[in-house]
Amino acid sequence: MFLAKVYISLKPMVNDPQGLTIKQGLHTLGFAQVSSVRAGKYLEIQLDAKDQLNAAAQVKQMSNQLLANPVIEEFRFELEEIPP
């Protein structure tokens, strides 16, 4: 059993209106030192796989096909083995 921690973010050249809104909110709250915010998604997926290579291949395929939009987003993930 593996736990995949998947981090999805917009590519650097893509505008991030949610990040801009968060930055403005932080400024309103007095955090004027914040110069930039990029918003993203974080997912935890537990999956049964025979080994770490197989688990990584499955998570990559899931991310490319459903979890991330490859046109505007990029992803990375971490895998850890967990007891069943």
URJONOR-V882889 format. One record per run of one state. SS is the DSSP state (@ for helix, = for strand, . for the rest). FROM is the first residue (numbers start at 1). TO is the last residue. If there is no record, write none. Layout:
ss: [SS | SS]
from: [FROM | FROM]
to: [TO | TO]
This chain:
ss: [. | = | . | @ | . | = | . | @ | . | = | .]
from: [1 | 2 | 11 | 17 | 29 | 40 | 48 | 52 | 68 | 73 | 82]
to: [1 | 10 | 16 | 28 | 39 | 47 | 51 | 67 | 72 | 81 | 84]
